[in-house]
């Protein structure tokens, strides 16, 4: 069965960096696009970024463009989110999610999430 | 970015009720829309993909319809486990966007 496990969350000061990881199993990672979606405490879902199945195409939300970078290592079944210049408003649960197809479509499996808290 | 407006933002309903949630897009998104259910402390779960296709394993009381700018999620007979928050999401344009959510509560 598909399993996505996020790690790397924690408390970080404003302006600092953090790298999230997502370990994928139960499917052929190299066939599917992968996403990061976040949810601030008590708020709705906000899409963050997607990377195509082969890593060639990446798209970002305007709120994180230029600060966050999505990447993947299909040989290790891993997806990453490098987050730089973090702000208080980036505080959220970050979910790794599998795309239904090769790039950007429905998100059919989700991890349990990693909590990122940006605070001094 | 495409804005998705869900209505209502919350509703109260009883077990057995028929419930309809709408999602309106600020521009046409074809059939590039999905519906998710989220329960407190849990990740979202895909219910409907490509506007009207029921995801495998999802009960048939859930259905989706619409295309272009107007979409609907219907629960034909609300069950106790259906009390949750529901989100629509478009994937026709980047950046992908989610609606603000509809919280379904017990009356």
Interface residues (C-beta under 8 A of the other chain):
Chain A: X35 X37 X44 X45 X46 X47 X50 X59 X60 X61 X62 X95 X97 X100 X104 X105 X106 X107 X108 X109 X110 X111 X112 X113
Chain B: X1 X32 X34 X36 X38 X43 X44 X45 X46 X49 X50 X55 X87 X89 X91 X94 X95 X96 X97 X98 X99 X100 X101
